[in-house]
Amino acid sequence: MANTYTQIYLHVVFAVSGRACVISPEHREDLQKYITGIVTRKGQKLIAIYSMPDHTHVLVGLKPNIAPSELIGDIKTGSTNHINERKWIGCHFSWQEGYGAFSVSHSHLDRVVKYVRNQPTHHRRKSFQREYLEFLERHHVPYDERYIFKPVE
């Protein structure tokens, strides 16, 4: 649309179902490239990504032609299929239902990029569960702890 100017940055975090540590270091780069391809094909800009064994962080520049839920759904569905087709783990892979998406101001982009890329060091000091709850609290997102980390059934 003519005369539409936006600057929308989202830091998205989503977990492996049951927070199982199944994304191996040997497949991390391949998964990240695959997710980058999904974001690019959707006409969006991937700024930073890091896949830990039990969760993934993605920082995207979002154009207003797609809803965040649609993009994140495409990322999760596409990457799930990619992992399962390659049989990277000995059973069916899936991401946990839901995600966290947090707005980022342009003035904080560099800091968030460094944070995303520095996940291994960061998680030596803080668990993913603790980190996620702190994100929700820092951004004043109401939540029900019963549903944050859905147990494996």
OpenMM code with the backbone's topology and positions (N, CA, C; nanometers):
from openmm import Vec3, app, unit

residues = "MET ALA ASN THR TYR THR GLN ILE TYR LEU HIS VAL VAL PHE ALA VAL SER GLY ARG ALA CYS VAL ILE SER PRO GLU HIS ARG GLU ASP LEU GLN LYS TYR ILE THR GLY ILE VAL THR ARG LYS GLY GLN LYS LEU ILE ALA ILE TYR SER MET PRO ASP HIS THR HIS VAL LEU VAL GLY LEU LYS PRO ASN ILE ALA PRO SER GLU LEU ILE GLY ASP ILE LYS THR GLY SER THR ASN HIS ILE ASN GLU ARG LYS TRP ILE GLY CYS HIS PHE SER TRP GLN GLU GLY TYR GLY ALA PHE SER VAL SER HIS SER HIS LEU ASP ARG VAL VAL LYS TYR VAL ARG ASN GLN PRO THR HIS HIS ARG ARG LYS SER PHE GLN ARG GLU TYR LEU GLU PHE LEU GLU ARG HIS HIS VAL PRO TYR ASP GLU ARG TYR ILE PHE LYS PRO VAL GLU".split()
positions = [
    Vec3(0.0840, -0.1171, 0.0000),
    Vec3(0.0000, 0.0000, 0.0000),
    Vec3(0.0889, 0.1239, 0.0000),
    Vec3(0.0634, 0.2163, -0.0896),
    Vec3(0.1426, 0.3389, -0.1005),
    Vec3(0.1347, 0.4193, 0.0283),
    Vec3(0.2435, 0.4875, 0.0579),
    Vec3(0.2522, 0.5740, 0.1759),
    Vec3(0.2316, 0.5005, 0.3077),
    Vec3(0.2674, 0.3736, 0.3114),
    Vec3(0.2634, 0.2961, 0.4356),
    Vec3(0.4069, 0.2710, 0.4778),
    Vec3(0.4411, 0.3178, 0.5958),
    Vec3(0.5772, 0.3047, 0.6467),
    Vec3(0.5701, 0.2416, 0.7854),
    Vec3(0.6430, 0.1348, 0.8013),
    Vec3(0.6401, 0.0650, 0.9300),
    Vec3(0.7808, 0.0273, 0.9730),
    Vec3(0.7924, 0.0026, 1.1017),
    Vec3(0.9163, -0.0480, 1.1581),
    Vec3(0.8750, -0.1390, 1.2732),
    Vec3(0.8559, -0.2665, 1.2411),
    Vec3(0.8044, -0.3626, 1.3377),
    Vec3(0.9086, -0.4731, 1.3558),
    Vec3(0.9555, -0.4873, 1.4772),
    Vec3(1.0516, -0.5917, 1.5092),
    Vec3(0.9924, -0.6802, 1.6176),
    Vec3(1.0014, -0.8108, 1.5969),
    Vec3(0.9516, -0.9073, 1.6945),
    Vec3(1.0612, -1.0062, 1.7335),
    Vec3(1.0721, -1.0277, 1.8623),
    Vec3(1.1580, -1.1319, 1.9162),
    Vec3(1.0645, -1.2463, 1.9534),
    Vec3(1.0772, -1.3569, 1.8820),
    Vec3(0.9867, -1.4707, 1.8988),
    Vec3(1.0636, -1.5857, 1.9634),
    Vec3(0.9977, -1.6508, 2.0591),
    Vec3(1.0574, -1.7645, 2.1288),
    Vec3(0.9553, -1.8777, 2.1297),
    Vec3(0.9993, -1.9978, 2.0905),
    Vec3(0.9112, -2.1139, 2.0973),
    Vec3(0.9921, -2.2356, 2.1379),
    Vec3(0.9237, -2.3268, 2.2077),
    Vec3(0.9908, -2.4412, 2.2698),
    Vec3(0.9580, -2.5716, 2.2002),
    Vec3(1.0501, -2.6655, 2.2133),
    Vec3(1.0266, -2.8026, 2.1698),
    Vec3(0.9206, -2.8618, 2.2634),
    Vec3(0.8333, -2.9424, 2.2092),
    Vec3(0.7295, -3.0064, 2.2898),
    Vec3(0.7921, -3.0780, 2.4081),
    Vec3(0.7390, -3.0490, 2.5268),
    Vec3(0.7915, -3.1091, 2.6488),
    Vec3(0.9280, -3.0567, 2.6871),
    Vec3(0.9761, -2.9555, 2.6150),
    Vec3(1.1093, -2.8972, 2.6351),
    Vec3(1.2194, -3.0019, 2.6263),
    Vec3(1.1941, -3.1023, 2.5454),
    Vec3(1.2955, -3.2059, 2.5236),
    Vec3(1.4154, -3.1442, 2.4525),
    Vec3(1.5333, -3.1856, 2.4909),
    Vec3(1.6565, -3.1350, 2.4298),
    Vec3(1.6918, -3.2228, 2.3101),
    Vec3(1.6282, -3.1966, 2.1957),
    Vec3(1.6438, -3.2841, 2.0803),
    Vec3(1.7045, -3.2156, 1.9581),
    Vec3(1.7210, -3.0843, 1.9625),
    Vec3(1.7841, -3.0164, 1.8489),
    Vec3(1.9348, -3.0244, 1.8710),
    Vec3(1.9965, -3.1153, 1.8006),
    Vec3(2.1388, -3.1406, 1.8235),
    Vec3(2.2247, -3.0316, 1.7597),
    Vec3(2.3419, -3.0075, 1.8172),
    Vec3(2.4328, -2.9074, 1.7607),
    Vec3(2.4666, -2.9347, 1.6141),
    Vec3(2.4721, -3.0614, 1.5751),
    Vec3(2.5073, -3.0938, 1.4361),
    Vec3(2.3972, -3.0542, 1.3372),
    Vec3(2.2735, -3.0367, 1.3847),
    Vec3(2.1622, -2.9984, 1.2967),
    Vec3(2.1188, -2.8528, 1.3136),
    Vec3(2.1736, -2.7853, 1.4136),
    Vec3(2.1319, -2.6495, 1.4458),
    Vec3(2.1431, -2.5552, 1.3269),
    Vec3(2.2568, -2.5535, 1.2611),
    Vec3(2.2770, -2.4607, 1.1491),
    Vec3(2.1812, -2.4899, 1.0339),
    Vec3(2.1597, -2.6169, 1.0044),
    Vec3(2.0661, -2.6553, 0.8983),
    Vec3(1.9246, -2.6072, 0.9321),
    Vec3(1.8828, -2.6269, 1.0574),
    Vec3(1.7502, -2.5828, 1.1007),
    Vec3(1.7385, -2.4307, 1.0899),
    Vec3(1.8390, -2.3613, 1.1336),
    Vec3(1.8369, -2.2147, 1.1278),
    Vec3(1.8284, -2.1646, 0.9838),
    Vec3(1.9013, -2.2277, 0.8929),
    Vec3(1.8942, -2.1901, 0.7515),
    Vec3(1.7553, -2.2180, 0.6954),
    Vec3(1.6967, -2.3291, 0.7359),
    Vec3(1.5638, -2.3635, 0.6877),
    Vec3(1.4614, -2.2605, 0.7354),
    Vec3(1.4678, -2.2256, 0.8625),
    Vec3(1.3761, -2.1238, 0.9164),
    Vec3(1.3995, -1.9893, 0.8484),
    Vec3(1.5251, -1.9549, 0.8234),
    Vec3(1.5562, -1.8303, 0.7516),
    Vec3(1.4891, -1.8310, 0.6147),
    Vec3(1.4913, -1.9448, 0.5463),
    Vec3(1.4273, -1.9569, 0.4161),
    Vec3(1.2764, -1.9363, 0.4238),
    Vec3(1.2137, -1.9882, 0.5279),
    Vec3(1.0698, -1.9687, 0.5453),
    Vec3(1.0386, -1.8205, 0.5615),
    Vec3(1.1135, -1.7542, 0.6474),
    Vec3(1.0910, -1.6116, 0.6729),
    Vec3(1.1121, -1.5307, 0.5449),
    Vec3(1.2172, -1.5617, 0.4712),
    Vec3(1.2480, -1.4904, 0.3469),
    Vec3(1.1403, -1.5127, 0.2417),
    Vec3(1.0964, -1.6382, 0.2248),
    Vec3(0.9901, -1.6678, 0.1271),
    Vec3(0.8599, -1.5965, 0.1596),
    Vec3(0.8390, -1.5645, 0.2850),
    Vec3(0.7192, -1.4912, 0.3271),
    Vec3(0.7388, -1.3402, 0.3123),
    Vec3(0.8545, -1.2990, 0.2580),
    Vec3(0.8802, -1.1571, 0.2334),
    Vec3(0.9171, -1.0788, 0.3576),
    Vec3(0.9611, -1.1491, 0.4619),
    Vec3(0.9990, -1.0843, 0.5870),
    Vec3(1.1511, -1.0900, 0.6017),
    Vec3(1.2029, -1.0203, 0.7021),
    Vec3(1.3482, -1.0127, 0.7195),
    Vec3(1.3889, -1.0802, 0.8499),
    Vec3(1.4705, -1.1850, 0.8382),
    Vec3(1.5249, -1.2487, 0.9570),
    Vec3(1.6503, -1.1726, 0.9974),
    Vec3(1.6531, -1.1261, 1.1212),
    Vec3(1.7653, -1.0462, 1.1700),
    Vec3(1.8612, -1.1319, 1.2510),
    Vec3(1.8077, -1.2204, 1.3346),
    Vec3(1.8924, -1.3084, 1.4157),
    Vec3(1.8122, -1.4334, 1.4507),
    Vec3(1.8857, -1.5434, 1.4651),
    Vec3(1.8214, -1.6705, 1.5021),
    Vec3(1.9219, -1.7536, 1.5803),
    Vec3(1.8705, -1.8297, 1.6764),
    Vec3(1.9536, -1.9284, 1.7441),
    Vec3(1.8628, -2.0388, 1.7962),
    Vec3(1.8933, -2.1609, 1.7580),
    Vec3(1.8188, -2.2776, 1.8042),
    Vec3(1.8991, -2.3498, 1.9106),
    Vec3(1.8459, -2.3480, 2.0304),
    Vec3(1.9025, -2.4247, 2.1407),
    Vec3(1.8451, -2.5667, 2.1313),
    Vec3(1.8961, -2.6615, 2.2082),
    Vec3(1.8416, -2.7978, 2.2017),
    Vec3(1.6926, -2.8073, 2.2344),
    Vec3(1.6404, -2.7139, 2.3175),
    Vec3(1.5005, -2.7231, 2.3594),
    Vec3(1.4129, -2.6046, 2.3216),
    Vec3(1.4681, -2.5042, 2.2542),
    Vec3(1.3879, -2.3890, 2.2130),
    Vec3(1.4620, -2.3082, 2.1070),
    Vec3(1.3885, -2.2174, 2.0429),
    Vec3(1.4466, -2.1348, 1.9372),
    Vec3(1.4070, -1.9889, 1.9577),
    Vec3(1.5031, -1.9003, 1.9333),
    Vec3(1.4805, -1.7559, 1.9345),
    Vec3(1.4915, -1.7068, 1.7903),
    Vec3(1.3974, -1.6226, 1.7481),
    Vec3(1.4004, -1.5635, 1.6149),
    Vec3(1.3691, -1.4150, 1.6296),
    Vec3(1.4532, -1.3304, 1.5732),
    Vec3(1.4288, -1.1866, 1.5691),
    Vec3(1.3990, -1.1501, 1.4250),
    Vec3(1.2785, -1.0983, 1.4001),
    Vec3(1.2371, -1.0678, 1.2637),
    Vec3(1.1947, -0.9221, 1.2504),
    Vec3(1.2212, -0.8697, 1.1296),
    Vec3(1.1645, -0.7429, 1.0877),
    Vec3(1.0378, -0.7778, 1.0127),
    Vec3(0.9240, -0.7329, 1.0636),
    Vec3(0.7945, -0.7758, 1.0119),
    Vec3(0.7290, -0.6650, 0.9298),
    Vec3(0.6919, -0.6982, 0.8073),
    Vec3(0.6138, -0.6069, 0.7245),
    Vec3(0.4670, -0.6253, 0.7599),
    Vec3(0.3838, -0.5252, 0.7376),
    Vec3(0.2441, -0.5351, 0.7800),
    Vec3(0.1549, -0.6195, 0.6888),
    Vec3(0.2138, -0.6901, 0.5925),
    Vec3(0.1327, -0.7722, 0.5016),
    Vec3(0.1082, -0.9130, 0.5540),
    Vec3(0.1549, -0.9438, 0.6747),
    Vec3(0.1361, -1.0768, 0.7329),
    Vec3(0.1173, -1.0630, 0.8830),
    Vec3(0.0269, -1.1417, 0.9366),
    Vec3(0.0062, -1.1423, 1.0813),
    Vec3(0.1192, -1.2203, 1.1482),
    Vec3(0.1652, -1.1742, 1.2641),
    Vec3(0.2698, -1.2505, 1.3340),
    Vec3(0.2304, -1.3969, 1.3540),
    Vec3(0.1059, -1.4228, 1.3900),
    Vec3(0.0633, -1.5617, 1.4134),
    Vec3(0.0755, -1.6469, 1.2877),
    Vec3(0.0513, -1.5873, 1.1707),
    Vec3(0.0642, -1.6618, 1.0452),
    Vec3(0.2108, -1.6955, 1.0179),
    Vec3(0.2985, -1.5975, 1.0326),
    Vec3(0.4412, -1.6213, 1.0089),
    Vec3(0.4960, -1.7246, 1.1063),
    Vec3(0.4646, -1.7097, 1.2337),
    Vec3(0.5168, -1.8031, 1.3336),
    Vec3(0.4594, -1.9432, 1.3114),
    Vec3(0.3332, -1.9509, 1.2744),
    Vec3(0.2738, -2.0809, 1.2415),
    Vec3(0.3444, -2.1468, 1.1245),
    Vec3(0.3759, -2.0673, 1.0216),
    Vec3(0.4483, -2.1214, 0.9060),
    Vec3(0.5886, -2.1670, 0.9447),
    Vec3(0.6554, -2.0914, 1.0310),
    Vec3(0.7898, -2.1291, 1.0767),
    Vec3(0.7830, -2.2618, 1.1522),
    Vec3(0.6907, -2.2720, 1.2449),
    Vec3(0.6824, -2.3921, 1.3275),
    Vec3(0.6387, -2.5141, 1.2456),
    Vec3(0.5390, -2.4970, 1.1592),
    Vec3(0.4929, -2.6094, 1.0768),
    Vec3(0.6017, -2.6527, 0.9792),
    Vec3(0.6610, -2.5576, 0.9094),
    Vec3(0.7644, -2.5902, 0.8114),
    Vec3(0.8855, -2.6566, 0.8739),
    Vec3(0.9310, -2.6029, 0.9866),
    Vec3(1.0498, -2.6598, 1.0511),
    Vec3(1.0195, -2.7961, 1.1134),
    Vec3(0.8977, -2.8155, 1.1632),
    Vec3(0.8578, -2.9471, 1.2143),
    Vec3(0.8658, -3.0510, 1.1028),
    Vec3(0.8074, -3.0170, 0.9881),
    Vec3(0.8109, -3.1096, 0.8744),
    Vec3(0.9538, -3.1369, 0.8300),
    Vec3(1.0369, -3.0327, 0.8282),
    Vec3(1.1777, -3.0470, 0.7877),
    Vec3(1.2499, -3.1453, 0.8810),
    Vec3(1.2327, -3.1279, 1.0101),
    Vec3(1.2990, -3.2151, 1.1075),
    Vec3(1.2483, -3.3589, 1.0942),
    Vec3(1.1173, -3.3760, 1.0815),
    Vec3(1.0610, -3.5114, 1.0716),
    Vec3(1.0986, -3.5809, 0.9412),
    Vec3(1.1007, -3.5074, 0.8306),
    Vec3(1.1399, -3.5676, 0.7024),
    Vec3(1.2845, -3.6165, 0.7056),
    Vec3(1.3681, -3.5473, 0.7785),
    Vec3(1.5097, -3.5852, 0.7871),
    Vec3(1.5367, -3.6865, 0.8976),
    Vec3(1.4358, -3.7153, 0.9776),
    Vec3(1.4458, -3.8147, 1.0849),
    Vec3(1.5652, -3.7868, 1.1767),
    Vec3(1.5753, -3.6602, 1.2187),
    Vec3(1.6863, -3.6197, 1.3049),
    Vec3(1.6784, -3.6780, 1.4448),
    Vec3(1.5567, -3.7121, 1.4865),
    Vec3(1.5416, -3.7723, 1.6192),
    Vec3(1.4683, -3.9054, 1.6023),
    Vec3(1.4742, -3.9881, 1.7028),
    Vec3(1.4193, -4.1232, 1.6916),
    Vec3(1.2691, -4.1336, 1.7035),
    Vec3(1.2006, -4.0196, 1.7153),
    Vec3(1.0547, -4.0215, 1.7253),
    Vec3(1.0000, -3.8972, 1.6556),
    Vec3(0.8689, -3.8810, 1.6615),
    Vec3(0.8047, -3.7661, 1.5971),
    Vec3(0.8418, -3.6373, 1.6708),
    Vec3(0.8873, -3.5386, 1.5971),
    Vec3(0.9223, -3.4079, 1.6535),
    Vec3(0.8037, -3.3138, 1.6444),
    Vec3(0.7898, -3.2281, 1.7452),
    Vec3(0.6939, -3.1176, 1.7362),
    Vec3(0.7363, -3.0058, 1.8305),
    Vec3(0.6936, -2.8859, 1.7938),
    Vec3(0.7114, -2.7709, 1.8813),
    Vec3(0.5944, -2.7683, 1.9778),
    Vec3(0.6173, -2.7158, 2.0965),
    Vec3(0.5081, -2.6978, 2.1921),
    Vec3(0.4079, -2.5985, 2.1347),
    Vec3(0.2832, -2.6159, 2.1667),
    Vec3(0.1787, -2.5240, 2.1229),
    Vec3(0.2096, -2.3838, 2.1762),
    Vec3(0.1856, -2.2832, 2.0945),
    Vec3(0.2039, -2.1449, 2.1363),
    Vec3(0.3459, -2.0947, 2.1179),
    Vec3(0.3668, -1.9712, 2.1583),
    Vec3(0.4958, -1.9034, 2.1446),
    Vec3(0.4902, -1.7746, 2.2249),
    Vec3(0.6052, -1.7136, 2.2415),
    Vec3(0.6118, -1.5789, 2.2973),
    Vec3(0.6615, -1.4868, 2.1876),
    Vec3(0.5983, -1.3712, 2.1736),
    Vec3(0.6416, -1.2715, 2.0749),
    Vec3(0.6460, -1.1369, 2.1448),
    Vec3(0.7620, -1.0740, 2.1385),
    Vec3(0.7852, -0.9515, 2.2133),
    Vec3(0.8350, -0.8427, 2.1190),
    Vec3(0.7727, -0.7263, 2.1270),
    Vec3(0.8139, -0.6164, 2.0400),
    Vec3(0.9506, -0.5642, 2.0834),
    Vec3(1.0247, -0.5184, 1.9845),
    Vec3(1.1590, -0.4659, 2.0081),
    Vec3(1.1674, -0.3298, 1.9402),
    Vec3(1.2137, -0.2309, 2.0127),
    Vec3(1.2312, -0.0994, 1.9509),
    Vec3(1.3614, -0.0980, 1.8706),
    Vec3(1.3663, -0.0124, 1.7707),
    Vec3(1.4850, -0.0032, 1.6862),
    Vec3(1.6097, 0.0268, 1.7693),
    Vec3(1.5951, 0.1068, 1.8722),
    Vec3(1.7102, 0.1432, 1.9555),
    Vec3(1.7654, 0.0251, 2.0353),
    Vec3(1.6899, -0.0831, 2.0474),
    Vec3(1.7361, -0.2010, 2.1211),
    Vec3(1.7736, -0.3184, 2.0309),
    Vec3(1.7682, -0.2993, 1.9002),
    Vec3(1.7959, -0.4100, 1.8082),
    Vec3(1.9324, -0.4734, 1.8304),
    Vec3(2.0369, -0.3919, 1.8381),
    Vec3(2.1721, -0.4481, 1.8552),
    Vec3(2.1813, -0.5333, 1.9813),
    Vec3(2.1216, -0.4866, 2.0872),
    Vec3(2.1251, -0.5604, 2.2134),
    Vec3(2.0513, -0.6940, 2.2014),
    Vec3(1.9368, -0.6946, 2.1342),
    Vec3(1.8600, -0.8184, 2.1184),
    Vec3(1.9315, -0.9148, 2.0238),
    Vec3(1.9931, -0.8634, 1.9179),
    Vec3(2.0717, -0.9480, 1.8273),
    Vec3(2.1816, -1.0191, 1.9058),
    Vec3(2.2553, -0.9448, 1.9870),
    Vec3(2.3628, -1.0050, 2.0673),
    Vec3(2.3061, -1.1089, 2.1635),
    Vec3(2.1930, -1.0784, 2.2234),
    Vec3(2.1293, -1.1713, 2.3162),
    Vec3(2.0917, -1.3015, 2.2451),
    Vec3(2.0273, -1.2912, 2.1287),
    Vec3(1.9854, -1.4103, 2.0541),
    Vec3(2.1072, -1.4933, 2.0146),
    Vec3(2.2091, -1.4291, 1.9629),
    Vec3(2.3277, -1.5023, 1.9153),
    Vec3(2.4127, -1.5592, 2.0277),
    Vec3(2.3909, -1.5124, 2.1489),
    Vec3(2.4726, -1.5544, 2.2627),
    Vec3(2.3971, -1.6518, 2.3534),
    Vec3(2.3032, -1.7264, 2.2991),
    Vec3(2.2206, -1.8163, 2.3780),
    Vec3(2.2988, -1.9212, 2.4574),
    Vec3(2.3972, -1.9883, 2.3994),
    Vec3(2.4662, -2.0915, 2.4783),
    Vec3(2.5291, -2.0355, 2.6062),
    Vec3(2.5928, -1.9213, 2.5965),
    Vec3(2.6534, -1.8599, 2.7151),
    Vec3(2.5462, -1.8160, 2.8134),
    Vec3(2.4417, -1.7554, 2.7613),
    Vec3(2.3334, -1.7072, 2.8463),
    Vec3(2.2704, -1.8215, 2.9262),
    Vec3(2.2485, -1.9350, 2.8621),
    Vec3(2.1804, -2.0457, 2.9291),
    Vec3(2.2705, -2.1273, 3.0207),
    Vec3(2.3954, -2.0936, 3.0272),
    Vec3(2.4798, -2.1540, 3.1314),
    Vec3(2.4432, -2.0958, 3.2674),
    Vec3(2.3852, -1.9739, 3.2656),
    Vec3(2.3492, -1.9044, 3.3890),
    Vec3(2.2006, -1.9115, 3.4221),
    Vec3(2.1175, -1.9347, 3.3211),
    Vec3(1.9729, -1.9262, 3.3422),
    Vec3(1.9014, -2.0292, 3.2552),
    Vec3(1.8069, -2.1014, 3.3147),
    Vec3(1.7320, -2.2023, 3.2401),
    Vec3(1.6344, -2.1351, 3.1441),
    Vec3(1.5931, -2.2102, 3.0420),
    Vec3(1.4951, -2.1581, 2.9482),
    Vec3(1.3646, -2.1238, 3.0201),
    Vec3(1.3188, -2.2091, 3.1102),
    Vec3(1.1933, -2.1839, 3.1806),
    Vec3(1.1999, -2.0527, 3.2584),
    Vec3(1.3077, -2.0322, 3.3300),
    Vec3(1.3235, -1.9078, 3.4073),
    Vec3(1.3297, -1.7875, 3.3141),
    Vec3(1.4058, -1.8010, 3.2060),
    Vec3(1.4188, -1.6933, 3.1082),
    Vec3(1.2828, -1.6552, 3.0515),
    Vec3(1.2024, -1.7541, 3.0145),
    Vec3(1.0738, -1.7294, 2.9509),
    Vec3(0.9788, -1.6571, 3.0461),
    Vec3(0.9732, -1.7025, 3.1706),
    Vec3(0.8882, -1.6363, 3.2693),
    Vec3(0.9330, -1.4915, 3.2912),
    Vec3(1.0633, -1.4688, 3.2922),
    Vec3(1.1140, -1.3322, 3.3078),
    Vec3(1.0748, -1.2443, 3.1892),
    Vec3(1.0766, -1.2996, 3.0675),
    Vec3(1.0307, -1.2253, 2.9496),
    Vec3(0.8853, -1.1824, 2.9680),
    Vec3(0.8009, -1.2770, 3.0070),
    Vec3(0.6590, -1.2474, 3.0236),
    Vec3(0.6375, -1.1390, 3.1293),
    Vec3(0.7091, -1.1512, 3.2388),
    Vec3(0.6947, -1.0530, 3.3467),
    Vec3(0.7499, -0.9165, 3.3066),
    Vec3(0.8650, -0.9133, 3.2428),
    Vec3(0.9262, -0.7873, 3.2008),
    Vec3(0.8382, -0.7124, 3.1016),
    Vec3(0.7691, -0.7872, 3.0177),
    Vec3(0.6829, -0.7254, 2.9162),
    Vec3(0.5376, -0.7129, 2.9626),
    Vec3(0.5133, -0.7437, 3.0906),
    Vec3(0.3799, -0.7307, 3.1499),
    Vec3(0.2743, -0.8103, 3.0737),
    Vec3(0.3124, -0.9322, 3.0361),
    Vec3(0.2199, -1.0214, 2.9660),
    Vec3(0.1525, -1.1105, 3.0705),
    Vec3(0.0205, -1.1011, 3.0833),
    Vec3(-0.0474, -1.1896, 3.1790),
    Vec3(-0.0399, -1.3354, 3.1314),
    Vec3(-0.0234, -1.4274, 3.2253),
    Vec3(-0.0137, -1.5686, 3.1896),
    Vec3(-0.0634, -1.6546, 3.3048),
    Vec3(-0.0957, -1.7771, 3.2719),
    Vec3(-0.1363, -1.8762, 3.3703),
    Vec3(-0.0279, -1.9832, 3.3693),
    Vec3(0.0413, -1.9980, 3.4810),
    Vec3(0.1551, -2.0915, 3.4874),
    Vec3(0.1171, -2.2348, 3.4514),
    Vec3(-0.0106, -2.2699, 3.4672),
    Vec3(-0.0531, -2.4063, 3.4337),
    Vec3(-0.0353, -2.4369, 3.2856),
    Vec3(-0.0312, -2.3327, 3.2026),
    Vec3(-0.0270, -2.3537, 3.0579),
    Vec3(0.1037, -2.3094, 2.9925),
    Vec3(0.1921, -2.2508, 3.0682),
    Vec3(0.3181, -2.2030, 3.0096),
    Vec3(0.4012, -2.3192, 2.9572),
    Vec3(0.4255, -2.4159, 3.0390),
    Vec3(0.5090, -2.5296, 3.0008),
    Vec3(0.4251, -2.6554, 3.0098),
    Vec3(0.3579, -2.6828, 2.9001),
    Vec3(0.2682, -2.7979, 2.8945),
    Vec3(0.3487, -2.9266, 2.9092),
    Vec3(0.3122, -3.0103, 3.0051),
    Vec3(0.3864, -3.1364, 3.0241),
    Vec3(0.3589, -3.2333, 2.9088),
    Vec3(0.4524, -3.3217, 2.8881),
    Vec3(0.4350, -3.4256, 2.7865),
    Vec3(0.3302, -3.5227, 2.8382),
    Vec3(0.2348, -3.5568, 2.7526),
    Vec3(0.1268, -3.6486, 2.7930),
    Vec3(0.1517, -3.7869, 2.7407),
] * unit.nanometer
topology = app.Topology()
chain = topology.addChain("A")
for resn in residues:
    res = topology.addResidue(resn, chain)
    for name in ("N", "CA", "C"):
        topology.addAtom(name, app.Element.getBySymbol(name[0]), res)
